[in-house]
Structure formats: C-alpha cells, structure tokens
C-alpha cells in the first residue's frame, strides 16, 4: 500500500477519479504505470496505436494536430489520449514533452473496463451528449420511418373508383397512394374524396381514380421528424400525408396513426399561426417561442430537434405572411418562390434569430411585375420584423431589390460569384448556399438553380479553394494553456461566442463538404451525415465532428435557456467560468475537434 499512496493521493485531487469509490480508486491507482519522459521526447504520434490514457503528474506536454498545428499545452492533472482511445485506439494527435515530465499511464484495457463500469469515468470521457437525452416515444422526436407501421398500399391512376374503394375496405384503410408503374407518387385518393366526388358528386363509380385524386399532394421524407406531420396537417388541414423517398411512395401517415403520440406545444403554436388573421396575432404566437425553447431544453430534447421545431414555427409564420401579402396586393402576376437562408435556411434557429430571405421570380416577369413583388417582399419582411425576426443587419432580405429578382438574374449572380470569387462573392455565396424554399407555387425555380450551381461550383477548383479559405475565418476560441480565448473587452468581456466561434465554424465546414459532394441538404447536421455517406469525409471524422457539433450546439441552447429563465434576453455568449470543470473540459475537447477538421480541410486532407 505504501507504494500506492503517492498515486492515490494524487488521483484524489483529479477529476473524475475523485468521484470513484475508495476501493475502485485503490484498484485504479495500482493499475497506473509511472513514466519519466525527458523534454523533447515524443510520447505518441498521430495514427499509431495508443498504449493507454496518459495523466500528467508533473511537467508539460505539447499536443499538435495531424497538420502540426499546436492544439494545447498541458500541465499537471491534465489527461490526454482519450479521444483516440474512445474512437478506434489510434492517436488522433501527436504528444511531445515540452519539459521533463512524470506521466501516469492507465493501460488501454483497464481504461475501457473502467469507462464501462464506473459512471463518473463514463460521463467524463464520453463526449457524446446523446446518452443524457430522453428517448421516449414522443412524436416530436420520432422519425417518420419509425411511424410507418405497414407496407405502402397504392393503386394506379387508371384504377376504377369502385375497385379502389373495395381495396380500402378489404385492407381496412382510409386512403391509397396513386402511383405510376415505377412506384412514383402521382396523387392520393381518400374515402372523403369518394364521398364528396362520387357518392355526393357527379362522378360515377366507374370513374378512374386519376380523375378524383388529389394530384401532387404535400409529402414528407422518411427522415423528417414526426412533429412535421402535425405541422403540415394543421397548416394544410389534411388528414392523410404520403411519405416519399425521392418521389417514390413508401407509406402513408394518417391522423389515426398519431393518437399514441403527442407534440402539443409546438403543434399548438403552428395551429395558432395558421389561424392568425393579423400580424399582431402572429406576434403573440412568436412571443411564446422563448418559453417553448425553455420547455424543450428542460425535457432534454436534442439540439437538432429543438432548433427544428423553432424553425418550423418561423416557416409557418413566413407562409402565413405570404398569404396575407397576396390578400393585400392581389394574385401574383407570374410564378414565384420565397426562400430562407441563414439559420432558418439551415433549420437551426434558436431563441435569437434575425431574418435572411430572398425571392426568385419567373423570367416572364415584366418591370411592372417586379414592382408588385418588391411591394410583396416589403410586406412580408415588415411582418417578420414585427414578429421578432428582426431585419438582417447585412440587408440580406427580399425587401432589398437586389435579392428579389427573376431567375436569370439569380443564375448570373451565382455564375459571377463562382467565376470571380472576391471576398464579397465568397460571403454571398456562403449565405446563398444555405437556401431553402419556404413558400410559393414554383419550387422548380430553385431546384434547377441549385443543381446547376452545385455542378458548376464543385468543378471550379479555384472557387472551391476560396470557399475553403472562407470557411476557416471563424475559428474555435481555444487558448493554448488548456483554456479558452475569451473576448477581452466590451460588454461580453471574459465570455466566448458560441455562435460565431462555436456552431458557425462547423456550419462552414459542412457547407464546403456539401459543395464537394454536391449535397442538396441545407441543415448542418444532415450535411455532415450526407458527407460521410458520400465519402467526402471519413466515418471517424464525421462521427467526431457530429459529436463535437452536438455538444457545442446543445450547450448554446442550454445557455440561452438559462438566460431566459433568469429573465434576460437569450444571446450566444457564455462565460467559461460559469461552467463546471467537466463541462469546460468537454467543450474544449469539442473545439479541438473542430479546429483539427479545419486544419485538415485547409491542408487538403480528409479526416
């Protein structure tokens, strides 16, 4: 026991060992191997197997990323090597003694066993926050693919109404998808259609389904959230929602399917938005968003669910304002499309959001038509501002005539940005690569533009290089001495910006990955997952970056919730001193991952 006493005494002052039971701590102390390492010696190199977890008892260690950039200077009581151990056993950094050191090495097998059986170790060394999230059967957090309880039932457009009715009767269902021979969805036929149009209408039972079906219905993809069903059903007043995968019919969700699920809060707000008659009514709804954020965070919803639900409300408000603008100005003269960019485009809005939007108008528009659309955009933009989505400081709004233009002008914008990637072009392209259609009768205006732009941009190596450089302008707030580079002056002195130095660097990385892989997703997390699927980044790199993003984005929401609870307005600034040692350690590790991925991208490497 005497030989263990110095190690025991040391571990008792190091977290998370100080939280272990005494017997467990004694066993752990006996498992550590003592190493004396001279200054300048390499402890381990990137990409090589790790012997275990290193803990500094005395001295200092420099940690560098795969590109040789300095990540940290560690001192006594700091551990290192855990990220590689928790991933695949290979070092993800290089560690070098910057002065004579005494290290304690916990062998890899002992480390993994301890993480599995000791909760304090598991909590400390597992960066992913998903284990603390609620996994209940809540509609808001359930993917549509998990709600589909049976194979899709369909018929063709030339099926007779009576045959379709018999099929629904035999299967005890209330609707069918109407598909072509390849399974692509053409429309939906319901019992209500038959009742209104055949039994009480003018169509005979021998009529073809194609004559009475709802053609080109609203659909959702299998990866959408269950809450999207309620939002779409409430907003469009429909009871049957087809689910399609790239146009192929894969199932139907009905109101009956939802009886065992609840997503009351966000659904109620969406309902109230859909029923609002005035901008004042809408503003009363959006005033409840901070309360919704607090409730969602308190129920341990994942950040991507919270931000998605909040963005859904912004989308519904926007669409309601589009309807109000048409009611005021009359029918639009030509087809058009309203799009969101920024956080709304990425579907990651929080309690702090300005508006970023634009309009694409059909090329048939005349100068007089464009006056209509500029007035239209002004009405919508003013309404959004009144609802708390304040005017964009950079004037990236459809109310600015520059961002309310016919399709051919937009094509010219992107063509020029790609051909001449100036500083402004890089900034504008970054914003506009996050476009997402919100409302309007002509979604093809954007689909064609997006496809053309991604193909052209991904083939232009100079433009891609400039986009890579632009993505590295926002860096994580890392200090070298195991701390954070906080803001030094002003209102937010000694704080870090979890938006511009936290989530934005990851969003910038994801945007470049999307460009390289011609990925059409706008959401940051979905882009990272798609980048992994397309081989743009490695499985391990994607996993590390997604986990880091989850932690940073989750902590940002928790901080906003705390501010709202204390009666203050939500913002993106956090004082590291307000965090526990545990939280600071994990947040810093997440920032290290982001900077490592930035370094790899900047050096043209794939991690």
C-alpha positions in Angstrom: 0.0 0.0 0.0 2.9 2.4 0.7 3.9 2.3 -3.0 0.4 3.3 -3.9 0.0 6.1 -1.5 1.6 8.9 -3.7 -0.6 7.9 -6.7 -3.7 7.6 -4.5 -3.0 11.0 -3.0 -2.6 12.5 -6.5 -5.7 10.9 -8.0 -7.9 12.0 -5.1 -7.4 15.6 -6.4 -8.0 14.8 -10.1 -11.5 14.6 -11.7 -13.1 12.1 -12.4 -11.0 9.8 -10.2 -12.1 11.8 -7.1 -15.7 10.6 -7.7 -14.8 6.9 -7.6 -15.5 4.7 -4.7 -12.4 4.2 -2.5 -12.0 0.5 -3.3 -12.3 1.3 -7.0 -9.8 4.2 -6.8 -7.3 2.0 -5.0 -7.5 -0.6 -7.8 -7.1 2.1 -10.4 -4.1 3.5 -8.6 -2.5 0.1 -8.7 -3.1 -0.1 -12.5 -1.2 3.1 -13.4 2.3 2.8 -14.8 4.8 5.6 -13.9 6.8 7.0 -16.7 9.6 9.6 -16.7 9.8 11.4 -20.1 12.6 13.9 -20.9 11.9 17.2 -22.6 11.6 16.9 -26.4 10.6 13.2 -26.4 7.6 12.1 -28.4 5.1 10.3 -26.3 2.9 9.1 -29.2 2.4 10.0 -32.8 -0.7 10.6 -34.8 -2.2 7.5 -36.4 -0.3 5.0 -34.2 -1.8 2.7 -31.6 -2.1 4.2 -28.1 -0.9 2.2 -25.1 -3.5 3.8 -22.9 -4.6 7.0 -21.2 -1.9 9.5 -20.1 -2.2 11.6 -17.0 0.4 14.3 -16.2 1.8 14.2 -12.7 4.4 16.8 -13.3 5.9 18.7 -16.2 4.3 19.9 -19.5 3.2 18.3 -22.8 2.5 19.9 -26.2 -0.3 18.4 -28.3 -0.4 19.0 -32.0 -3.0 18.1 -34.7 -2.3 16.0 -37.8 -1.1 19.1 -39.6 1.4 20.0 -37.0 -0.6 22.9 -35.6 -0.3 23.4 -31.8 -3.6 22.4 -30.1 -2.8 22.5 -26.4 0.0 22.9 -23.8 -1.0 20.6 -20.9 0.2 20.7 -17.4 -0.2 18.6 -14.2 -3.6 16.9 -13.7 -4.4 17.0 -17.4 -5.0 13.8 -19.2 -4.6 13.1 -23.0 -5.0 10.4 -25.5 -8.7 9.7 -24.5 -10.1 10.8 -27.9 -8.2 8.2 -29.8 -8.9 5.5 -27.2 -12.7 6.2 -27.3 -12.6 6.1 -31.1 -10.5 3.3 -32.6 -7.4 3.1 -30.4 -5.3 5.2 -32.7 -3.9 8.5 -31.8 -5.7 11.5 -33.3 -2.9 13.9 -32.3 0.8 13.9 -31.6 2.0 14.5 -28.0 5.5 15.7 -27.1 7.1 16.5 -23.8 7.9 20.2 -23.7 9.7 19.8 -20.4 10.8 16.9 -18.2 7.6 15.0 -17.3 6.4 12.4 -14.9 3.4 10.7 -16.6 1.0 8.1 -15.3 -0.2 5.6 -17.9 -3.5 3.8 -17.5 -3.4 0.8 -19.9 -6.0 0.8 -22.6 -7.8 -2.4 -21.5 -8.0 -1.1 -17.9 -9.3 2.3 -19.2 -12.0 0.8 -21.3 -13.1 -1.5 -18.5 -13.3 1.4 -16.1 -15.3 3.5 -18.5 -17.8 0.7 -18.9 -18.4 0.0 -15.2 -17.7 3.4 -13.5 -20.3 6.1 -14.2 -18.0 9.0 -13.3 -15.5 7.8 -15.8 -18.1 7.1 -18.4 -19.7 10.6 -18.1 -16.3 12.3 -18.2 -14.7 10.5 -21.1 -17.8 10.1 -23.3 -18.1 13.3 -25.4 -21.4 12.5 -27.0 -24.3 14.0 -25.1 -26.9 11.7 -26.6 -26.8 9.4 -23.6 -28.4 12.1 -21.5 -31.3 12.7 -23.9 -34.8 11.4 -23.5 -35.6 8.5 -25.8 -39.3 8.4 -25.2 -42.0 7.7 -27.8 -42.6 11.4 -28.4 -43.9 12.3 -31.8 -41.8 15.4 -31.9 -38.6 13.3 -31.7 -39.7 10.3 -33.8 -38.6 9.9 -37.4 -41.4 9.2 -39.9 -39.7 6.0 -40.9 -40.3 4.7 -37.4 -44.0 5.6 -37.6 -44.8 3.7 -40.8 -46.4 0.5 -39.4 -47.3 -1.2 -42.7 -46.1 -1.5 -46.3 -47.5 1.2 -48.6 -50.8 0.5 -50.3 -51.4 2.0 -53.7 -53.2 1.8 -57.0 -52.7 3.2 -60.4 -54.4 6.3 -61.9 -56.5 4.1 -64.3 -57.9 2.0 -61.4 -61.7 2.5 -61.1 -63.1 4.2 -58.1 -65.1 1.2 -57.1 -62.0 -1.1 -57.2 -60.1 1.4 -55.1 -63.0 1.5 -52.6 -63.1 -2.3 -52.4 -59.3 -2.4 -51.8 -59.6 0.2 -49.0 -62.5 -1.8 -47.4 -60.7 -5.1 -47.5 -57.5 -3.6 -46.1 -59.4 -1.5 -43.5 -57.6 1.7 -44.6 -58.9 5.1 -45.5 -56.6 6.1 -48.3 -54.3 4.9 -51.1 -51.3 6.3 -52.8 -51.8 6.7 -56.6 -48.6 5.7 -58.3 -47.2 5.1 -61.8 -45.8 1.7 -62.8 -42.4 2.5 -61.2 -43.9 3.4 -57.8 -43.5 7.1 -58.2 -46.3 9.0 -56.4 -48.8 10.8 -58.6 -51.5 11.6 -56.0 -53.7 10.4 -53.1 -57.2 9.1 -53.1 -59.2 9.0 -49.8 -62.6 7.9 -48.6 -63.5 11.5 -48.3 -62.7 12.1 -52.0 -65.1 9.2 -52.9 -67.8 10.5 -50.6 -67.6 14.1 -51.9 -66.9 13.5 -55.5 -68.7 10.2 -56.3 -71.4 9.5 -53.7 -72.4 13.1 -53.3 -70.9 14.4 -56.5 -71.1 14.0 -60.3 -68.5 11.2 -60.9 -69.8 7.6 -61.4 -68.2 4.6 -59.5 -66.7 3.6 -62.8 -64.7 6.8 -63.0 -60.9 6.5 -62.9 -59.1 7.3 -59.7 -56.9 9.8 -61.6 -60.0 12.0 -62.2 -60.8 12.5 -58.5 -57.5 12.1 -56.7 -55.6 14.9 -55.1 -52.7 15.3 -57.5 -49.2 16.3 -56.5 -50.0 16.2 -52.7 -47.9 17.6 -49.9 -45.3 15.0 -48.9 -42.6 14.4 -46.3 -39.4 12.3 -46.5 -38.8 9.3 -44.2 -36.0 11.2 -42.3 -38.3 14.1 -41.4 -39.4 14.5 -37.7 -42.7 13.2 -36.6 -43.6 16.7 -35.5 -43.5 17.7 -39.2 -46.7 15.6 -39.7 -48.7 17.6 -37.2 -47.4 20.9 -38.6 -48.1 20.0 -42.2 -51.5 18.5 -41.3 -52.6 21.5 -39.2 -51.3 24.1 -41.7 -52.8 22.4 -44.7 -55.9 21.0 -43.0 -55.4 17.5 -44.3 -55.7 14.1 -42.5 -53.6 11.9 -44.8 -49.9 12.6 -45.5 -47.9 10.5 -48.0 -44.3 9.7 -47.3 -41.9 9.6 -50.3 -38.3 8.9 -50.8 -37.0 10.8 -53.8 -40.5 10.7 -55.2 -41.1 7.0 -54.6 -44.2 6.3 -52.4 -43.1 4.5 -49.2 -46.1 4.9 -46.9 -49.0 6.9 -45.6 -49.4 8.6 -42.2 -53.0 9.5 -41.0 -54.4 11.2 -38.0 -55.3 7.8 -36.6 -51.6 6.9 -36.6 -50.9 9.9 -34.4 -53.2 9.0 -31.5 -50.4 7.5 -29.4 -48.1 10.4 -29.9 -48.1 14.0 -28.6 -46.2 17.1 -29.5 -48.5 19.6 -28.1 -46.5 22.8 -27.6 -45.0 23.3 -31.0 -48.1 21.9 -32.7 -50.4 24.4 -30.9 -48.2 27.3 -32.0 -48.3 26.1 -35.6 -52.1 25.8 -35.3 -52.4 29.3 -33.9 -50.1 30.7 -36.7 -52.3 29.0 -39.4 -55.4 30.6 -37.9 -53.9 34.1 -37.3 -55.7 36.9 -39.1 -53.3 39.8 -38.4 -49.6 40.4 -37.9 -50.4 41.2 -34.3 -51.9 37.7 -33.9 -48.7 36.2 -35.3 -46.5 38.3 -33.0 -48.4 37.0 -30.0 -47.6 33.4 -31.1 -43.9 34.1 -31.7 -43.6 35.8 -28.3 -44.1 32.3 -26.8 -41.0 30.9 -28.6 -38.6 31.6 -25.7 -40.9 29.7 -23.4 -41.0 26.8 -25.9 -37.2 26.8 -26.0 -37.0 26.5 -22.2 -39.5 23.7 -22.1 -37.8 21.7 -24.9 -34.3 22.1 -23.3 -35.7 21.2 -19.9 -37.1 18.0 -21.3 -33.6 17.1 -22.6 -34.5 17.2 -26.3 -31.5 17.1 -28.6 -30.4 20.4 -30.1 -31.4 19.4 -33.7 -35.0 18.7 -32.5 -35.3 22.0 -30.6 -33.9 24.1 -33.4 -36.1 22.2 -36.0 -39.3 22.8 -34.0 -38.4 26.5 -33.6 -37.6 26.8 -37.3 -40.9 25.2 -38.2 -42.7 28.0 -36.5 -40.7 30.6 -38.4 -41.5 28.7 -41.6 -45.3 28.7 -40.7 -45.2 32.4 -39.8 -43.5 33.2 -43.1 -46.1 31.3 -45.1 -48.9 33.0 -43.3 -47.4 36.4 -44.1 -47.1 35.3 -47.8 -50.9 34.6 -47.8 -51.5 38.0 -46.1 -49.4 39.8 -48.7 -51.3 38.2 -51.5 -54.6 39.1 -49.8 -53.5 42.7 -49.7 -51.9 43.0 -53.2 -54.0 40.5 -55.2 -52.8 37.5 -57.1 -49.1 37.5 -58.2 -48.7 38.1 -61.9 -46.2 35.3 -62.5 -44.9 32.2 -60.6 -42.5 32.9 -57.7 -40.7 31.3 -54.8 -39.8 32.6 -51.3 -36.6 31.2 -49.8 -34.9 31.4 -46.5 -31.1 31.4 -45.9 -29.0 31.7 -42.8 -30.2 29.8 -39.7 -33.8 29.5 -41.0 -32.5 28.0 -44.2 -30.4 25.5 -42.2 -33.3 24.8 -39.9 -31.2 25.6 -36.8 -32.9 28.7 -35.4 -32.7 29.3 -31.6 -34.0 32.0 -29.4 -32.0 34.6 -31.2 -32.7 34.9 -35.0 -32.8 37.7 -37.5 -34.3 37.2 -40.9 -32.4 36.2 -44.0 -34.5 35.6 -47.1 -34.9 36.2 -50.8 -37.3 35.7 -53.8 -36.9 34.1 -57.1 -39.4 35.2 -59.8 -40.2 33.6 -63.1 -38.4 35.1 -66.0 -41.7 36.0 -67.6 -41.9 38.9 -65.1 -42.1 42.4 -66.6 -40.7 45.5 -64.8 -44.2 46.3 -63.6 -44.5 42.8 -62.2 -41.3 43.3 -60.3 -42.8 46.4 -58.6 -45.5 44.1 -57.3 -43.0 41.6 -55.9 -40.9 44.3 -54.3 -44.1 45.5 -52.5 -44.9 41.9 -51.7 -41.5 41.3 -50.1 -41.7 44.5 -48.2 -45.0 43.4 -46.6 -43.6 40.0 -45.6 -40.3 41.4 -44.3 -42.0 44.1 -42.2 -44.3 41.4 -40.8 -41.4 39.1 -39.9 -39.7 42.1 -38.1 -42.9 42.7 -36.1 -42.9 39.1 -35.1 -39.4 39.3 -33.7 -37.4 38.1 -36.7 -35.6 41.4 -36.9 -34.2 42.9 -40.1 -30.9 41.4 -41.2 -28.0 43.8 -40.4 -26.5 42.9 -43.8 -29.8 43.6 -45.6 -29.9 40.0 -46.9 -33.7 40.2 -47.4 -36.1 40.0 -50.2 -37.2 43.6 -49.3 -33.8 44.6 -50.7 -34.4 44.7 -54.5 -31.0 43.0 -55.1 -32.4 39.8 -53.5 -35.8 39.9 -55.2 -35.0 39.1 -58.9 -36.0 36.9 -61.8 -34.4 33.6 -62.2 -31.9 34.6 -64.9 -30.6 37.3 -62.6 -30.0 34.7 -59.9 -28.3 32.5 -62.4 -26.0 35.4 -63.2 -25.3 36.1 -59.5 -24.1 32.5 -58.9 -22.2 32.3 -62.2 -20.3 35.5 -61.4 -19.6 34.5 -57.8 -18.1 31.2 -59.0 -16.1 32.8 -61.8 -14.8 35.7 -59.8 -14.6 34.6 -56.1 -13.9 38.0 -54.5 -14.3 38.5 -50.7 -17.8 39.7 -51.2 -18.6 36.9 -53.6 -17.4 34.3 -51.1 -19.5 35.8 -48.3 -22.6 36.0 -50.5 -22.1 32.5 -51.9 -21.7 31.1 -48.4 -25.0 32.7 -47.4 -26.9 31.7 -50.5 -25.6 28.1 -50.5 -27.9 27.6 -47.4 -31.1 28.5 -49.3 -34.2 26.5 -48.6 -37.6 27.0 -50.3 -40.3 28.2 -47.8 -43.4 29.1 -49.9 -44.6 29.8 -53.4 -46.0 27.9 -56.4 -42.8 27.4 -58.3 -40.3 25.2 -56.4 -38.6 24.3 -59.7 -37.2 27.8 -59.8 -34.8 26.8 -57.0 -34.3 23.1 -57.8 -32.9 23.8 -61.2 -30.8 26.7 -60.0 -29.4 24.6 -57.1 -28.5 21.7 -59.3 -26.8 23.9 -61.9 -24.9 25.8 -59.2 -23.6 22.8 -57.3 -22.4 21.2 -60.5 -20.6 24.3 -61.8 -19.2 25.3 -58.4 -17.9 21.8 -57.5 -15.9 21.6 -60.7 -14.2 25.0 -60.2 -11.2 24.3 -58.1 -10.3 28.0 -57.6 -13.8 28.7 -56.3 -13.7 25.7 -54.0 -10.3 26.8 -52.7 -11.8 30.3 -51.9 -14.7 28.7 -50.2 -12.4 26.6 -48.1 -10.4 29.7 -47.1 -13.6 31.5 -46.3 -14.7 28.6 -44.1 -11.6 29.0 -41.9 -12.2 32.6 -41.0 -14.3 31.6 -37.9 -12.1 29.7 -35.5 -12.9 28.0 -32.2 -12.0 30.1 -29.1 -9.0 27.9 -28.0 -6.3 29.2 -25.7 -3.1 27.2 -25.6 -2.9 26.7 -21.8 -5.8 24.3 -21.6 -8.3 27.2 -21.6 -10.4 29.4 -23.8 -9.6 32.5 -25.8 -12.3 34.8 -24.3 -13.4 38.2 -25.5 -11.1 40.7 -23.9 -13.1 44.0 -23.9 -16.6 45.3 -24.1 -20.0 44.0 -22.9 -19.0 40.4 -23.3 -15.6 40.5 -21.8 -14.3 37.1 -20.5 -17.0 35.3 -22.5 -16.9 33.2 -25.6 -19.3 33.5 -28.6 -20.9 30.1 -29.0 -22.4 31.1 -32.4 -19.6 32.7 -34.4 -16.8 30.7 -32.8 -18.8 27.6 -32.0 -21.6 26.5 -34.4 -20.7 28.7 -37.3 -17.2 27.0 -37.9 -19.0 23.6 -38.1 -21.7 25.1 -40.4 -18.9 26.5 -42.6 -17.1 23.1 -42.8 -20.4 21.3 -43.6 -21.1 23.8 -46.4 -17.8 23.0 -48.1 -18.4 19.3 -47.7 -21.8 19.8 -49.3 -20.2 21.7 -52.2 -17.7 19.0 -52.8 -20.3 16.2 -52.6 -23.0 18.2 -54.5 -25.2 17.6 -51.5 -28.5 19.5 -51.6 -29.2 19.4 -47.8 -29.0 22.7 -46.1 -29.1 21.6 -42.5 -25.6 21.4 -41.0 -26.0 18.0 -39.2 -27.7 16.4 -42.2 -24.9 17.8 -44.4 -22.3 16.1 -42.2 -24.1 12.8 -42.3 -24.5 13.0 -46.0 -20.8 13.9 -46.4 -20.0 10.7 -44.6 -22.4 8.7 -46.8 -20.8 10.3 -50.0 -17.3 9.6 -48.8 -16.4 13.3 -48.6 -15.1 12.8 -45.0 -14.3 9.6 -43.2 -16.6 7.7 -40.9 -14.5 8.6 -37.9 -14.1 12.2 -38.9 -17.8 12.6 -39.4 -18.5 10.9 -36.1 -16.1 13.1 -34.2 -17.3 16.3 -35.8 -21.0 15.5 -35.3 -20.4 14.7 -31.7 -18.5 17.9 -31.3 -21.2 19.9 -33.0 -23.9 18.3 -30.9 -22.1 19.3 -27.7 -21.4 22.9 -28.8 -24.9 23.4 -30.2 -26.5 21.8 -27.1 -24.5 23.9 -24.7 -25.5 27.0 -26.7 -29.2 26.1 -26.2 -28.8 25.4 -22.5 -27.1 28.8 -22.1 -30.0 30.5 -23.8 -32.5 28.6 -21.7 -30.7 29.7 -18.5 -30.7 33.3 -19.7 -34.4 33.2 -20.4 -35.2 31.6 -17.1 -33.3 34.4 -15.3 -35.4 37.0 -17.0 -32.8 38.1 -19.6 -32.9 38.0 -23.3 -31.3 35.0 -25.0 -27.9 35.6 -26.6 -24.9 33.5 -27.8 -22.3 34.5 -25.2 -21.1 32.2 -22.4 -18.6 32.7 -19.6 -16.5 29.6 -19.2 -16.2 30.4 -15.5 -19.9 29.6 -15.3 -19.2 26.0 -16.3 -18.1 23.1 -14.2 -14.7 21.6 -14.8 -16.4 18.7 -16.5 -18.3 21.0 -18.9 -15.2 23.1 -19.7 -13.2 20.0 -20.4 -15.7 18.6 -22.8 -16.4 21.9 -24.5 -12.7 22.5 -25.1 -12.3 19.0 -26.5 -15.2 19.7 -28.9 -13.4 22.9 -30.1 -10.2 20.9 -30.6 -12.1 18.5 -32.9 -13.5 21.4 -34.9 -10.1 23.1 -35.3 -8.5 19.7 -36.2 -11.1 19.3 -39.0 -10.5 22.9 -40.1 -6.8 22.2 -40.3 -7.3 19.1 -42.4 -9.6 20.9 -44.8 -7.1 23.8 -45.1 -4.3 21.3 -45.9 -6.4 19.4 -48.4 -6.6 16.3 -46.2 -9.5 14.1 -45.4 -10.0 13.0 -41.8 
